[in-house]
Amino acid sequence: MDNRLCADCRKERPAFDGIACAGIYQPPGSEWVMALKFSGQLHWARAMAELMSPVITDWPLDWPLLAMPLHRKRLQKRGYNQAHEITRLMAQASGRRVLSDCLERSQYTAMQATLPEKKRRANVRHAFTVNGSVLPEALILVDDVLTTGQTLSAAATALKQAGVTTVYGAVFLRSGG
């Protein structure tokens, strides 16, 4: 399904198998992301989930949703995981089940948005650990934003090393580049 990958991803193949997004990182959606992520405005998760749910309807219904995890320090500081908030609402809208506690952000890393593109891969290379749960053959990893794809690719690598064969990403917004 190369049509689910941009030209850059087809050139330098990421670990994930495809991606779907609801839009491009620009206002007003980018403002919703910032409000959800950094201002505790959890109501934006519902709008994001409602816009994201239709973009995954072509994927098999038995593929569960998995929220991109935050490191426990970042989760403690923020008080919630914005990807989890979006994921649980997408599950309600789509009838998909949610996986939890199987993927962990085991390394505390710098926020990707603060790093130049060339340093992002190294920043998240070994940041994820898969816990000993039974994993499905395929799943959909949910996040709010995709910029370079390095975080999603690092998480997909960990999941595939643990036995998942197909990892698709669903994000609210992607960079316009």
N, C-alpha and C positions, 0 to 999 in steps of 0.2 A: 504494500500500500504506500508506495513512495509519494503518492499525491497528498499524503498527510504530512509530508516533510517539506520544509522550504529548501531553496537551492543551496544555502549554506550547509544545512544538515545532510543533504544528499552528497555534498562534497566531502565533508568530514563527519562521517556517520556517528550519531550519538548512540548511547546505549538504549534509549527508548525507541519504540517502534513506530510511533506516530504521535501527533499532537492535534488537539482541537482547541480553538479559542473563540471567545464570544466577541472579541474586538481588538483594536489596536490601542496601545498605551497613549492616550490623549484625553483631554477633558471631554465630557465630565467624568468618564469612567476612572481616569487616573486619580481624580480628586476623591472618588468613592474609596479607592484602594487605600489612599493615604489616611482617610478618615477612619476606615475600618482598622487598619494596621496600627496606627499610632495615636488615635484619639478615642479609642474605645467605642466608636459608633457602630455597634454590632448590627444595627438594622440594615446596614448596607450589604451584609452577607446574604440576606434574602433576595435583594435585587440581583446580586451577582449570580446566585444559584438559579434564579428564574431565567436569566439570560444564558447561563452555561448549560442547563439541562437539555435544551433542544440540540446542542451541537454534538451530543454523544448518543443520540437516538439510533444512529446506524450501527453502533457497536453492540455486540451480544449482551442481552439483559443479564446473563449470568456472570458477567465481569463485574466484580464488586468495586466499590470506591475505596480509596485509601488516601487520607489527608497527608500532605507533606508535613512531616513532624518538625517541631522546633526543639532546640536543645533545652533541657530542663531549666537552665539559668535564664534563657530568654523567655521561656514560658512563664516562669515565676515572676519575672520583671513585668511582662505584658499582662499577665493574668488570664490569657486565653490564646488559642492558636487560631488565627483567622482562617487558615485553610480547613481546619476541622469544622469551624462554624459554617463555612460554605458547603463542605462535604455532607454534613448531616442534613442540611436543607435540600441539597441535590438528591440525596437518597429518598427523602420524602416525596419529592416531585417526580422522580424517575422510577420508583419502586425497586431500586437496587439496594443490596445490602452494603453495609459499611464494615470494612476491616479496621480493627483497632489494635494497638499494642504490638504489631508485628514488625514495624519499622521504627527505628529510634535514631535520632540525631545524637550520636554518641560523642562527637567532638564539638566543642564550642569554637565557632569560627567567626571571623569578621563578617559583617553583613555584606552580601555580595554587591549591593548597590553602592557601597563605599569603595569598591576596588576597580582598578582598570581591567578591561576585558581580558588581557593576557594573564592576570593573576587569579582570575576566578576559578579556573579548573583546579589549580593546585590547592586553593582554599577549601574546596569541598571534596577533594579526591577520595579521602577515606573517612568522611564525616558521618557515614551511616552504618548502622548495624541492624541485621535482621534477627529478631528474637525467635525462639524455638517453636513458634506456632505452625500449624498446618497451613500452607500457602496454596492459593489457587494456581491454576496454570496460567491464567491471564488476569490482569487487573487494570484499573484506571487510577492513576496517581493525580490527585487534585491539588492545585496551588492557585494563588491569586495572580501572579505575574510571571511571565517567561521573558527573560532578557536575552542572555546568551545560551540558555539551556543547560548550563553546567550543573546546576543543582539537581535538576530533574534527571540528567544523565548519570550523575553520581549515585542518586537514589536507585535508579533503574539498574545500575551495575550491581549494587549490593543485593537487590531483589533477585536478579538473574543468577548471581552466584549462589543464592540460596535455593534455586530451583524454579522460580517463576520463568516461564518461557516468553510471555508477551506482556510488555508494559507500555500502555498508552498514557499520555498526559492530557489532562483537561485543565485549561487555565482560563481565568477571566480575561486577561489582556496579555498581549505580547508586544514586544518592542516593534516599532515600525521599520526597523532596518533590515 
